[in-house]
C-alpha cells in the first residue's frame, strides 16, 4: 500500500476526509490547492497549511511544500505535502498511481482519464468513461459514499444537505461583494439572530442557534451569495474539530474505488 501514491486536488473537508482514509490504509497522499483557498471547515482541512505552513487534523499532518523534491521528502517523513498548484502541474513530476478530484466545483475543471492509472471524481460534474474511472456519491442520504463505475453522481440540487434537521438555514452567505471579517471563531456557540461576521459594513446574522462549525478566513474577498460560514444546530463543539461522517463516507468510497480499479489492471 505504501507504494501507491495518490494526488488529491483540493484540501477542503471532503478532500481531507479522503486523505485521512487513504493514509490510514497505508497509501501515500499529496494535496494540491489554490493560492488562496476559501474553505469553510478550516479546522478539519489540509488546505489551511497554505496559510499556516503546517496543520494537523486528527493525527494527519499536512505541510506546505514548494515543489516535487520537498514533497518527496515530506512523504518520506510520513507527512502529507500540500502544494499551491492550481493547474496541478506536479502530476507530471510525481506520477501518482491515482488522482482524486475533490474540488467540489460541481463541474469538471480539467481532470482527465489519462492523468493516472485510476482517476476518481467526487460528486456531480464527472462522467465515468469520459472524465474519470469512478465517481463517488457526495449527496447526503442512502447512497452517500457509493462508488459509481458507470454513469455519474446525483445532480446538484443547490440545496445544502441536512445536518441536525436543518438545511439552508444553517449556511451563512455573503450579503454583498467585499472583504470578509468574522467576529466569532470555529467552535463558538451562537444564537439565532446573532451577528457573527460582516462583509464591508454589511452584517451577517445567524438564522438558528448552535455552534459555529466553520467560517471563512478573515481578509478574503468574497462575492454576494458566496458561502462564508456553517452553523451546526446539534451544538456539539467536538464535531467542529473532527472529520465529518460525510467526509469519512466519501473517503471510504475513494479507497474502495482505488483498490477495486487497481486490482483490475
Secondary structure, DSSP 4 states (H G I P E B T S, - for coil): -TT-EEEEE--SHHHHHHHHHHHHTT-EEEEEE-TT---S-GGG-GGGHHHHSEEEETTEEEEE-SSHHHHHHHHHTT-EEEEE-TT-TTHHHH--SEEEE----SS-SS--GGGSSEEEEESTT--BTTTBSEEE--SSSTTTTPEESSS-PPPP-SSPPPBTTBSGGGEEE-SSSEEEEESS-TT-EE-TT-EEEEETTEEEE-SS-EEEEEEPPTT-EE-TT-EEEEEETT--GGGGGS--HHHHHHHHHHHHHHHHHHHT-
